[in-house]
Amino acid sequence: MSFLTDDKNLIDSAMSRELVSGSSEFDKIVEAMRYSALGGKRLRGILTLEFAKMFGCDFEESMPYAVAVECIQAYSLIHDDLPCMDNDDMRRGKPSCHIAFGEANALLAGDALLTHAFSAISESKSAEKCPERAIKAIKCLSGFAGFRGMVGGQVLDLEAAEKEVDGKTLGLIHMLKTCALIKASVLMGCYAAGAEDELCSLSEKYAEAFGLAFQIIDDILDFDGNYNTCELNSYVKVHGLEKAREDAFKFIESAKNILSEFSKKGFDISNFEELLEFLVKRMK
């Protein structure tokens, strides 16, 4: 899937250009921001670029929206790793931000990335050209990333890590913690392109199915074969391995059906089909 590598490289370059101090007083905090933000698969930013492209928007126009999504993703990971949250010392094969820069600087780096996400959009040429699209995107991102979305999901996830949860509660956690930002990523691409409401609605449904499958597969890959040591908020722990695999394929199939609706309307869905195949291969 060469488009994944190509898109990732473009986003990496844009993030590197975006996160600069401009003054020596800010070098330390920007170093911490760059340490955590310049890396990763860029899946969410890629979804933004690819949905924008499908609806006729070039990467130059949609890149600020992809950068914003990746800033939110990076901030969330910094905060997730903090001792008061998941307390993880490693991230992507290197020390977590709070290990490398100290807990206070990591907290502030996350805060800075969160707030900079909205500057990346509002100060862009894309926003100057189409301010109404930028406003819709900012509203979308702030909503899905906030307490009614990703943050709310993280709160529920922390509670679920300490007690057994039922399937309904776990489903809500996944919808908020994982799917919310994936929905935002997809819709940001739609708004960057000025897509019609019907297309935005279909895109959001695809994002939901994709996000649920993505999270279940992550839980399957994390399962070590022992239900006794499995995390309490794991899909495998709550539903069992066989049901987890079954549901992952169900959501993948749902996403494929939504893609067929785009295909009927004349849109090129080949890259999104490849993304779904990528999910399937991760399970094998």
Backbone bond lengths (Angstrom), bond angles and torsions (degrees), N, CA, C in turn:
res aa  C-N    CA-C-N  psi(-1)  N-CA   C-N-CA  omega(-1)  CA-C   N-CA-C  phi
1 M - - - 1.461 - - 1.527 108.84 -
2 S 1.314 115.51 79.92 1.465 119.49 -175.08 1.521 111.88 -63.19
3 F 1.328 117.83 -27.33 1.464 118.98 -178.50 1.527 111.11 -63.61
4 L 1.335 117.54 -31.09 1.458 120.28 177.60 1.527 111.07 -63.30
5 T 1.306 116.17 -45.66 1.465 120.71 178.87 1.518 110.92 -66.40
6 D 1.327 116.11 -43.74 1.467 120.08 -179.36 1.525 111.33 -62.81
7 D 1.327 116.10 -46.83 1.470 120.37 179.79 1.526 110.71 -63.89
8 K 1.328 116.08 -43.50 1.463 120.39 -179.93 1.529 110.67 -59.02
9 N 1.324 116.48 -44.95 1.463 120.09 -179.21 1.526 111.60 -63.17
10 L 1.314 116.59 -39.36 1.469 120.44 177.95 1.525 111.05 -64.50
11 I 1.332 116.38 -42.89 1.469 119.80 178.92 1.518 110.51 -67.07
12 D 1.334 117.67 -41.93 1.468 120.84 178.35 1.526 110.79 -56.83
13 S 1.333 115.83 -44.52 1.472 120.18 -179.78 1.521 111.04 -64.85
14 A 1.331 115.91 -41.99 1.467 120.10 179.97 1.527 111.12 -65.62
15 M 1.331 117.41 -40.92 1.459 121.06 178.04 1.522 111.02 -63.43
16 S 1.322 116.56 -40.67 1.454 120.55 -179.99 1.524 111.24 -64.40
17 R 1.326 116.40 -39.15 1.475 120.17 177.71 1.526 111.24 -70.01
18 E 1.319 116.51 -32.82 1.458 121.53 -174.83 1.528 111.97 -75.07
19 L 1.325 116.21 -39.91 1.466 120.49 -173.54 1.525 110.63 -94.55
20 V 1.306 115.78 80.05 1.466 122.97 177.45 1.527 108.20 -127.73
21 S 1.333 116.19 148.06 1.461 119.34 -174.19 1.525 112.38 -77.45
22 G 1.325 117.05 -43.35 1.463 120.01 -178.14 1.515 113.04 77.01
23 S 1.330 116.93 -9.67 1.456 121.60 -179.93 1.521 108.78 -161.61
24 S 1.322 116.47 139.85 1.464 120.57 -173.49 1.528 112.68 -61.14
25 E 1.333 117.30 -25.92 1.461 119.74 -179.92 1.528 112.24 -61.91
26 F 1.340 116.59 -25.37 1.465 120.68 -174.97 1.522 112.87 -104.00
27 D 1.323 116.76 6.28 1.462 120.40 -175.25 1.524 112.48 -58.74
28 K 1.333 117.10 -41.61 1.465 120.48 -174.14 1.522 111.33 -65.80
29 I 1.320 117.20 -47.34 1.464 119.51 -177.94 1.518 110.57 -69.24
30 V 1.322 117.48 -37.04 1.462 119.89 179.01 1.523 110.64 -68.53
31 E 1.326 116.81 -34.47 1.467 119.87 175.58 1.524 110.54 -60.66
32 A 1.325 116.63 -42.50 1.469 120.67 178.67 1.527 110.85 -67.21
33 M 1.330 117.04 -39.08 1.468 120.86 177.39 1.522 110.63 -62.12
34 R 1.329 115.61 -47.44 1.467 120.23 -178.78 1.525 111.23 -65.45
35 Y 1.320 116.80 -37.37 1.463 122.12 -179.75 1.526 110.74 -54.68
36 S 1.320 116.23 -40.58 1.465 120.28 -176.20 1.516 113.58 -94.69
37 A 1.326 117.06 -27.04 1.469 119.88 -173.78 1.517 113.61 -90.35
38 L 1.327 117.98 -21.88 1.466 120.15 -177.15 1.523 109.78 -94.31
39 G 1.311 115.22 77.89 1.458 121.47 -179.66 1.512 110.47 169.05
40 G 1.302 116.60 173.26 1.458 120.69 179.22 1.516 112.58 100.59
41 K 1.319 115.38 174.85 1.468 120.89 -175.22 1.522 113.02 -79.68
42 R 1.344 116.88 -21.18 1.473 121.83 -179.78 1.520 113.03 66.66
43 L 1.323 117.30 27.14 1.462 120.22 -176.67 1.522 111.83 -57.19
44 R 1.329 117.46 -44.26 1.468 120.34 -175.89 1.529 111.14 -68.02
45 G 1.322 116.10 -43.25 1.459 118.98 176.82 1.518 112.42 -64.32
46 I 1.329 116.02 -35.95 1.465 120.52 177.85 1.528 110.47 -64.20
47 L 1.323 116.92 -40.98 1.469 120.21 176.72 1.529 110.52 -60.31
48 T 1.330 116.80 -40.49 1.465 120.06 177.39 1.521 111.02 -60.72
49 L 1.319 116.11 -50.05 1.474 120.05 -179.01 1.523 111.84 -62.19
50 E 1.320 116.84 -43.30 1.460 120.23 -174.08 1.532 112.03 -72.19
51 F 1.318 118.13 -37.29 1.465 118.69 176.59 1.524 110.56 -69.39
52 A 1.324 116.72 -37.79 1.463 119.50 175.68 1.523 110.30 -61.58
53 K 1.331 115.78 -42.51 1.464 120.14 -179.60 1.517 111.25 -65.45
54 M 1.324 117.21 -41.58 1.458 120.49 -179.92 1.526 111.11 -58.66
55 F 1.328 116.55 -33.36 1.461 120.44 -177.88 1.529 113.08 -98.61
56 G 1.351 116.06 15.50 1.453 119.49 169.15 1.508 117.49 96.17
57 C 1.341 117.87 15.61 1.470 121.24 -179.26 1.529 109.44 -107.67
58 D 1.333 117.68 130.39 1.465 119.37 -178.59 1.525 110.95 -78.01
59 F 1.319 115.36 165.68 1.455 120.83 -174.39 1.525 113.02 -64.74
60 E 1.306 117.79 -31.81 1.462 120.17 179.75 1.527 110.63 -61.70
61 E 1.332 116.07 -38.64 1.462 120.83 179.84 1.530 112.17 -74.44
62 S 1.324 116.43 -36.73 1.477 119.82 -174.24 1.517 114.06 -91.49
63 M 1.332 117.55 -12.02 1.465 120.02 -175.27 1.534 113.79 -59.36
64 P 1.343 120.62 -40.85 1.468 118.67 178.54 1.523 112.69 -58.20
65 Y 1.326 116.61 -32.14 1.460 121.00 179.04 1.530 110.49 -71.78
66 A 1.325 116.36 -38.63 1.466 120.81 176.73 1.524 110.66 -66.41
67 V 1.324 116.70 -41.29 1.466 121.03 177.91 1.521 110.39 -61.03
68 A 1.323 116.51 -42.21 1.467 120.81 179.88 1.522 111.33 -60.62
69 V 1.313 116.72 -45.09 1.464 121.19 178.88 1.521 110.68 -61.24
70 E 1.321 116.32 -42.79 1.466 119.52 -178.65 1.527 111.87 -70.05
71 C 1.327 118.01 -30.06 1.466 120.41 173.84 1.528 110.32 -63.98
72 I 1.326 116.09 -42.77 1.470 120.37 177.86 1.529 110.15 -63.43
73 Q 1.313 116.61 -44.64 1.465 120.43 179.35 1.527 111.07 -60.17
74 A 1.330 116.66 -44.52 1.466 120.44 -178.43 1.528 111.23 -65.04
75 Y 1.336 116.39 -42.95 1.471 118.89 178.92 1.528 110.90 -61.14
76 S 1.326 116.20 -41.22 1.470 119.57 -177.01 1.528 111.01 -64.53
77 L 1.321 117.34 -35.31 1.460 120.65 179.84 1.524 111.45 -71.83
78 I 1.343 116.70 -38.74 1.468 119.87 176.13 1.520 109.91 -58.16
79 H 1.319 115.58 -48.59 1.455 120.15 -177.82 1.532 111.64 -69.40
80 D 1.324 117.54 -36.99 1.472 120.48 177.35 1.528 111.59 -58.40
81 D 1.333 116.48 -36.06 1.464 120.84 -175.39 1.527 113.48 -78.82
82 L 1.311 118.40 -13.63 1.465 121.59 -175.28 1.534 112.05 -59.74
83 P 1.314 117.20 151.62 1.476 120.42 179.76 1.523 113.74 -55.58
84 C 1.322 117.67 -32.07 1.465 120.32 -179.89 1.525 112.56 -78.36
85 M 1.330 117.41 -7.60 1.465 121.65 179.72 1.534 108.76 -111.58
86 D 1.343 117.10 -109.43 1.464 119.83 -178.23 1.526 113.07 -85.15
87 N 1.337 116.13 -15.86 1.466 121.45 177.15 1.530 111.95 56.94
88 D 1.336 115.72 55.05 1.466 121.46 178.54 1.526 110.15 -102.95
89 D 1.321 116.08 129.70 1.464 120.92 -178.01 1.517 113.23 -86.92
90 M 1.335 117.15 -16.18 1.456 120.53 -176.72 1.527 109.87 -125.91
91 R 1.314 114.62 146.04 1.470 121.22 176.09 1.523 107.61 -147.21
92 R 1.324 116.37 122.26 1.471 122.74 178.49 1.530 111.97 55.62
93 G 1.341 115.02 40.43 1.448 119.94 173.96 1.514 115.67 79.12
94 K 1.328 118.09 10.34 1.464 120.98 177.51 1.529 108.59 -141.88
95 P 1.341 117.65 164.27 1.466 119.57 -179.17 1.527 112.32 -55.65
96 S 1.310 116.15 140.04 1.464 120.74 177.25 1.522 109.75 -60.91
97 C 1.319 115.38 162.53 1.467 120.55 -175.25 1.523 111.83 -56.89
98 H 1.335 117.88 -40.68 1.461 119.45 -177.36 1.528 112.51 -71.96
99 I 1.318 117.22 -22.39 1.458 120.93 174.69 1.532 109.61 -76.37
100 A 1.324 116.00 -39.88 1.466 120.72 -176.89 1.526 112.94 -78.24
101 F 1.335 117.59 -32.80 1.466 120.47 -172.35 1.527 114.46 -123.67
102 G 1.313 117.21 -3.56 1.454 120.25 -176.83 1.521 110.61 94.80
103 E 1.322 115.63 151.87 1.461 120.39 -173.57 1.528 112.48 -63.63
104 A 1.325 117.95 -42.57 1.467 120.51 -178.09 1.523 111.30 -64.33
105 N 1.335 117.07 -44.85 1.465 120.21 -179.74 1.529 111.30 -67.00
106 A 1.330 117.09 -34.46 1.465 120.23 177.25 1.527 110.53 -65.05
107 L 1.331 115.28 -43.90 1.458 119.73 177.94 1.527 110.49 -58.83
108 L 1.327 116.19 -44.56 1.466 120.63 -178.76 1.533 111.62 -70.71
109 A 1.324 117.02 -34.44 1.467 120.06 176.80 1.521 110.36 -63.20
110 G 1.338 116.30 -40.91 1.458 120.05 175.55 1.511 111.68 -63.04
111 D 1.336 116.26 -44.44 1.465 120.36 177.87 1.528 110.66 -59.45
112 A 1.329 115.70 -42.45 1.463 120.51 -177.64 1.534 111.46 -65.58
113 L 1.324 116.29 -40.28 1.462 119.73 178.41 1.523 111.19 -66.89
114 L 1.328 116.35 -38.94 1.460 120.76 178.05 1.525 110.36 -59.45
115 T 1.325 116.82 -50.65 1.460 119.55 -177.38 1.522 112.22 -71.36
116 H 1.340 115.92 -32.57 1.463 118.40 -178.77 1.530 111.76 -68.97
117 A 1.312 116.48 -24.70 1.470 119.28 179.04 1.527 110.91 -53.83
118 F 1.311 116.51 -41.10 1.458 120.02 -176.59 1.528 111.83 -79.00
119 S 1.337 116.43 -27.90 1.466 119.68 172.52 1.521 110.93 -67.46
120 A 1.334 116.12 -37.29 1.464 120.16 -179.71 1.517 111.51 -57.69
121 I 1.325 115.94 -34.53 1.464 120.01 177.79 1.529 110.99 -82.59
122 S 1.322 116.22 -53.97 1.466 120.64 -170.44 1.522 113.55 -65.63
123 E 1.340 117.34 -27.77 1.460 120.59 -178.86 1.530 112.81 -95.96
124 S 1.323 116.87 7.23 1.468 120.38 -176.14 1.527 112.39 -85.38
125 K 1.321 114.87 161.00 1.465 120.80 174.36 1.531 110.64 -65.52
126 S 1.336 115.53 -29.99 1.467 119.61 178.04 1.530 110.35 -62.27
127 A 1.332 116.58 -40.10 1.466 120.88 178.86 1.522 110.95 -68.43
128 E 1.328 116.88 -37.46 1.472 120.48 176.96 1.519 110.41 -62.45
129 K 1.316 115.32 -40.81 1.461 121.04 -176.63 1.518 111.53 -72.64
130 C 1.331 117.51 -44.09 1.475 122.37 -177.82 1.529 109.90 -134.41
131 P 1.335 117.82 75.71 1.472 120.29 -175.92 1.519 113.92 -60.37
132 E 1.338 117.19 -31.37 1.463 118.84 -179.12 1.525 111.59 -67.44
133 R 1.327 116.74 -32.71 1.465 120.07 176.42 1.533 110.41 -69.79
134 A 1.318 116.55 -39.68 1.460 120.99 179.18 1.530 110.90 -63.99
135 I 1.326 116.67 -40.01 1.463 120.63 179.87 1.530 110.28 -64.55
136 K 1.329 116.89 -42.74 1.467 120.12 178.14 1.526 110.74 -62.29
137 A 1.328 116.05 -40.09 1.460 120.40 -178.68 1.529 111.23 -67.46
138 I 1.318 116.75 -43.20 1.468 120.61 179.48 1.530 110.29 -63.36
139 K 1.321 116.34 -42.52 1.462 120.48 177.16 1.525 110.70 -60.76
140 C 1.308 116.08 -43.08 1.460 121.81 179.86 1.522 111.18 -63.31
141 L 1.322 116.73 -49.62 1.461 120.93 -175.54 1.528 111.55 -66.78
142 S 1.327 116.54 -42.77 1.464 119.13 179.92 1.520 111.22 -64.89
143 G 1.321 116.97 -35.57 1.463 120.65 178.96 1.514 112.74 -68.87
144 F 1.313 117.02 -50.10 1.466 120.35 -177.34 1.527 112.97 -72.16
145 A 1.333 117.28 -24.39 1.463 119.72 -179.66 1.520 112.47 -88.56
146 G 1.323 118.52 -13.63 1.452 122.72 -171.77 1.513 115.44 -88.81
147 F 1.334 115.49 -157.05 1.466 119.41 -172.81 1.527 112.59 -70.98
148 R 1.330 117.43 -17.77 1.468 120.00 174.84 1.526 111.83 -90.27
149 G 1.316 115.75 2.32 1.461 120.81 -178.56 1.515 111.79 -133.97
150 M 1.333 115.70 -116.70 1.457 121.34 -172.46 1.527 113.07 -58.58
151 V 1.331 117.80 -45.89 1.463 120.64 -178.69 1.533 110.55 -63.96
152 G 1.324 116.16 -43.85 1.455 119.47 176.90 1.514 112.02 -59.76
153 G 1.330 116.31 -38.97 1.457 120.76 177.53 1.515 112.29 -65.43
154 Q 1.336 116.09 -36.80 1.461 119.64 178.54 1.523 111.10 -65.59
155 V 1.333 117.04 -39.04 1.468 121.01 177.41 1.529 110.35 -60.32
156 L 1.328 115.76 -47.54 1.466 120.07 179.47 1.529 111.24 -64.35
157 D 1.324 116.18 -36.40 1.459 120.99 -179.23 1.528 111.05 -66.21
158 L 1.321 116.77 -40.05 1.460 120.38 177.50 1.530 111.13 -62.41
159 E 1.332 116.00 -41.20 1.461 120.26 177.78 1.527 110.77 -65.43
160 A 1.338 116.05 -39.49 1.466 120.68 -176.96 1.521 112.48 -71.24
161 A 1.328 117.27 -20.60 1.465 120.36 -179.35 1.525 111.65 -70.29
162 E 1.334 116.44 -15.17 1.462 120.68 -175.19 1.525 113.26 -110.60
163 K 1.315 117.97 -0.25 1.464 120.45 -179.55 1.522 109.23 -153.82
164 E 1.311 116.16 158.43 1.459 119.95 177.81 1.526 109.90 -71.65
165 V 1.333 115.60 139.51 1.462 120.79 179.94 1.521 109.32 -121.61
166 D 1.328 115.62 157.75 1.462 119.07 176.74 1.528 109.93 -90.65
167 G 1.322 115.47 173.64 1.450 120.73 -176.48 1.517 113.89 -62.28
168 K 1.324 116.50 -36.00 1.466 120.77 -179.87 1.522 111.07 -64.46
169 T 1.327 116.28 -45.19 1.460 120.85 179.59 1.519 111.04 -64.84
170 L 1.330 116.18 -42.68 1.464 119.95 179.55 1.526 110.66 -63.88
171 G 1.329 116.37 -39.37 1.457 119.89 177.67 1.518 111.75 -60.56
172 L 1.327 116.64 -40.14 1.460 120.68 177.87 1.527 110.99 -65.28
173 I 1.321 116.60 -41.17 1.467 120.79 177.87 1.518 110.50 -58.79
174 H 1.314 116.75 -46.57 1.465 120.69 -179.36 1.521 111.93 -65.94
175 M 1.330 116.31 -37.89 1.467 119.97 178.90 1.524 110.95 -62.76
176 L 1.331 116.01 -36.53 1.467 119.91 -176.49 1.530 112.02 -88.95
177 K 1.319 116.39 -52.55 1.458 119.25 -173.48 1.527 112.83 -69.28
178 T 1.322 117.74 -39.32 1.468 121.44 -175.29 1.523 112.24 -104.00
179 C 1.313 116.54 -53.87 1.471 119.99 -172.61 1.526 113.12 -68.47
180 A 1.330 117.50 -31.49 1.465 119.38 -175.28 1.524 111.41 -58.16
181 L 1.330 117.78 -47.89 1.460 119.39 -178.06 1.528 111.40 -73.16
182 I 1.321 117.74 -30.68 1.464 119.83 175.40 1.520 110.16 -67.66
183 K 1.335 116.87 -39.94 1.468 119.84 174.37 1.525 110.52 -60.56
184 A 1.324 115.94 -45.06 1.465 119.84 179.18 1.527 110.37 -59.48
185 S 1.324 117.04 -42.26 1.461 121.77 -178.81 1.525 111.11 -59.60
186 V 1.320 115.43 -46.86 1.464 121.31 -179.16 1.526 110.70 -66.82
187 L 1.315 116.88 -46.20 1.462 120.57 -178.30 1.523 111.97 -67.37
188 M 1.324 117.31 -31.99 1.468 119.87 176.25 1.524 110.06 -60.82
189 G 1.333 116.33 -38.99 1.451 119.63 176.13 1.514 111.80 -65.03
190 C 1.337 115.37 -40.53 1.464 120.26 177.59 1.521 111.31 -61.62
191 Y 1.323 116.31 -45.51 1.467 120.38 -177.79 1.522 111.48 -69.48
192 A 1.328 116.59 -35.96 1.462 119.90 177.12 1.532 111.08 -59.23
193 A 1.334 115.33 -33.70 1.467 121.07 -178.59 1.525 112.96 -91.19
194 G 1.336 117.09 -7.03 1.460 119.69 -177.06 1.518 112.70 68.84
195 A 1.336 116.48 36.10 1.463 121.12 -177.66 1.531 111.31 -65.60
196 E 1.315 115.35 151.27 1.463 120.89 179.21 1.531 110.63 -69.13
197 D 1.329 115.26 159.13 1.467 121.08 -176.54 1.524 112.25 -57.14
198 E 1.322 117.34 -40.62 1.466 120.62 -179.08 1.524 110.85 -61.59
199 L 1.322 116.21 -40.99 1.458 120.38 179.64 1.530 110.89 -69.70
200 C 1.321 116.78 -37.13 1.465 120.95 176.77 1.529 110.61 -62.55
201 S 1.315 116.47 -41.16 1.463 120.99 -179.82 1.525 110.85 -64.84
202 L 1.318 116.99 -44.84 1.464 120.67 177.32 1.522 111.03 -62.63
203 S 1.319 115.84 -40.44 1.468 121.01 -179.67 1.515 111.20 -63.15
204 E 1.328 116.39 -40.18 1.462 120.31 179.64 1.527 110.64 -65.77
205 K 1.326 116.91 -37.01 1.465 120.19 177.81 1.531 110.70 -65.63
206 Y 1.328 116.17 -39.76 1.462 119.88 176.20 1.523 109.81 -61.45
207 A 1.330 116.14 -45.42 1.463 120.74 -178.40 1.520 111.20 -60.08
208 E 1.320 116.72 -39.68 1.466 120.49 -179.73 1.525 110.90 -64.80
209 A 1.323 116.84 -47.42 1.465 120.76 179.62 1.528 110.78 -63.46
210 F 1.329 115.68 -43.59 1.468 120.94 179.12 1.526 110.14 -62.31
211 G 1.330 116.52 -45.76 1.457 120.89 -177.75 1.513 113.26 -63.89
212 L 1.331 117.19 -41.65 1.459 120.57 178.87 1.527 111.10 -65.34
213 A 1.331 116.00 -43.06 1.466 119.69 177.20 1.525 110.45 -62.37
214 F 1.314 116.68 -43.24 1.462 122.31 -179.52 1.529 111.15 -58.52
215 Q 1.333 117.32 -45.88 1.461 121.21 -178.26 1.528 111.80 -68.35
216 I 1.326 116.70 -42.56 1.466 119.40 179.40 1.526 110.54 -62.19
217 I 1.319 116.04 -42.40 1.462 120.08 179.85 1.524 110.66 -64.36
218 D 1.328 117.03 -39.07 1.467 120.26 175.04 1.534 110.98 -57.43
219 D 1.326 115.76 -43.36 1.467 119.92 179.72 1.531 111.27 -66.77
220 I 1.337 116.21 -36.56 1.464 120.09 177.13 1.534 110.11 -63.83
221 L 1.330 116.80 -44.13 1.462 121.01 -178.81 1.527 111.77 -67.16
222 D 1.337 116.87 -29.36 1.465 120.57 179.37 1.537 112.90 -80.22
223 F 1.321 116.53 -14.35 1.471 120.73 -177.21 1.523 110.07 -72.42
224 D 1.338 115.98 127.16 1.473 120.55 -176.91 1.518 113.33 -97.91
225 G 1.348 115.91 9.80 1.452 120.15 178.89 1.519 114.28 92.41
226 N 1.323 116.69 -3.92 1.468 120.99 -178.64 1.523 109.84 -118.21
227 Y 1.328 116.43 109.70 1.466 120.21 -178.91 1.535 111.89 -66.47
228 N 1.319 116.86 -24.16 1.471 119.84 -178.45 1.525 112.44 -71.43
229 T 1.334 116.40 -29.91 1.466 120.05 179.77 1.525 112.26 -99.93
230 C 1.323 116.84 -2.77 1.462 121.66 -179.05 1.530 109.93 -68.95
231 E 1.327 117.21 141.69 1.465 120.94 179.25 1.522 110.30 -60.45
232 L 1.326 115.66 143.22 1.464 121.15 -175.75 1.529 112.30 -63.39
233 N 1.341 117.10 -29.52 1.466 120.55 -178.40 1.528 112.76 -97.35
234 S 1.328 116.10 21.69 1.464 120.88 176.26 1.528 110.56 -84.99
235 Y 1.317 116.57 140.25 1.464 120.91 177.65 1.522 110.66 -59.78
236 V 1.326 115.33 -35.42 1.463 120.14 179.55 1.525 110.71 -67.18
237 K 1.319 117.00 -40.09 1.466 121.16 179.34 1.524 110.74 -64.45
238 V 1.324 116.41 -41.55 1.467 121.23 -175.34 1.528 111.63 -76.94
239 H 1.339 117.04 -40.22 1.468 120.09 -171.77 1.531 114.65 -112.34
240 G 1.336 117.24 -13.92 1.460 119.46 -175.06 1.519 110.83 91.09
241 L 1.335 116.44 153.64 1.460 121.98 -174.61 1.526 112.05 -64.50
242 E 1.315 117.28 -44.82 1.468 120.52 -177.79 1.534 111.18 -61.59
243 K 1.331 116.55 -45.41 1.463 120.98 179.07 1.524 110.92 -65.52
244 A 1.328 116.95 -36.58 1.464 120.90 178.98 1.533 110.12 -61.91
245 R 1.323 116.71 -46.26 1.468 120.19 178.59 1.532 110.46 -62.79
246 E 1.304 115.88 -43.31 1.465 121.47 -179.71 1.537 110.76 -59.92
247 D 1.328 116.13 -45.03 1.461 120.24 -178.18 1.530 111.63 -70.65
248 A 1.326 116.93 -35.69 1.465 119.69 177.28 1.523 110.23 -60.53
249 F 1.323 116.66 -46.42 1.471 119.96 178.04 1.525 111.37 -65.16
250 K 1.322 116.93 -33.49 1.460 120.70 178.63 1.521 110.96 -62.99
251 F 1.325 116.61 -44.41 1.465 119.92 179.98 1.528 111.73 -71.02
252 I 1.322 116.68 -33.95 1.464 120.03 175.69 1.521 109.99 -63.94
253 E 1.320 116.25 -42.66 1.464 120.58 178.09 1.527 110.92 -63.79
254 S 1.318 116.73 -38.88 1.459 120.89 176.80 1.523 110.98 -61.90
255 A 1.320 116.48 -42.47 1.464 120.41 178.01 1.531 110.92 -63.87
256 K 1.328 117.21 -38.98 1.466 120.97 177.75 1.526 110.81 -62.15
257 N 1.319 116.30 -40.80 1.466 119.98 179.41 1.527 111.67 -63.29
258 I 1.327 115.73 -37.72 1.466 119.52 177.81 1.528 110.08 -67.47
259 L 1.328 116.24 -40.19 1.464 119.25 177.42 1.522 111.79 -60.13
260 S 1.319 116.56 -35.44 1.472 119.42 179.55 1.521 111.18 -62.72
261 E 1.341 116.56 -29.97 1.467 120.29 176.40 1.524 110.46 -66.65
262 F 1.321 116.95 -39.34 1.467 120.21 175.60 1.522 110.90 -64.85
263 S 1.343 115.10 -41.26 1.462 119.86 -179.50 1.525 111.16 -61.18
264 K 1.330 116.38 -40.69 1.466 120.79 178.55 1.526 111.93 -62.02
265 K 1.329 115.59 -26.37 1.463 120.34 179.55 1.526 112.14 -88.76
266 G 1.314 116.08 3.01 1.459 120.58 174.91 1.515 116.04 93.81
267 F 1.338 117.90 11.07 1.459 120.68 -178.49 1.529 110.93 -91.08
268 D 1.332 115.66 148.40 1.461 122.25 178.48 1.528 108.76 -80.94
269 I 1.322 116.69 114.65 1.467 121.28 -175.99 1.531 112.27 -108.71
270 S 1.315 117.27 8.45 1.468 120.30 -171.08 1.530 112.76 -59.17
271 N 1.328 117.83 -41.14 1.468 119.18 -179.17 1.521 111.95 -66.53
272 F 1.323 116.76 -35.48 1.469 120.07 179.93 1.525 111.00 -72.94
273 E 1.324 116.67 -32.50 1.462 120.16 173.86 1.530 110.16 -63.87
274 E 1.326 116.14 -40.55 1.464 120.58 178.22 1.523 111.20 -64.17
275 L 1.332 116.49 -36.90 1.460 120.07 177.42 1.526 111.04 -61.65
276 L 1.315 116.73 -40.66 1.459 120.13 178.49 1.529 110.85 -67.42
277 E 1.319 117.09 -37.99 1.464 120.31 176.23 1.522 110.50 -64.11
278 F 1.320 115.72 -34.75 1.461 121.03 176.06 1.532 110.95 -60.69
279 L 1.330 116.47 -41.13 1.466 120.74 177.18 1.526 110.96 -63.01
280 V 1.322 115.98 -44.21 1.473 120.44 -179.86 1.532 110.60 -60.94
281 K 1.327 116.57 -43.78 1.454 120.57 -178.04 1.521 111.82 -65.61
282 R 1.330 116.90 -29.80 1.471 119.65 178.93 1.520 111.18 -63.37
283 M 1.340 116.59 -29.75 1.468 120.48 -177.81 1.529 112.32 -79.05
284 K 1.317 116.45 -19.88 1.476 119.62 -172.94 1.521 111.05 -86.90
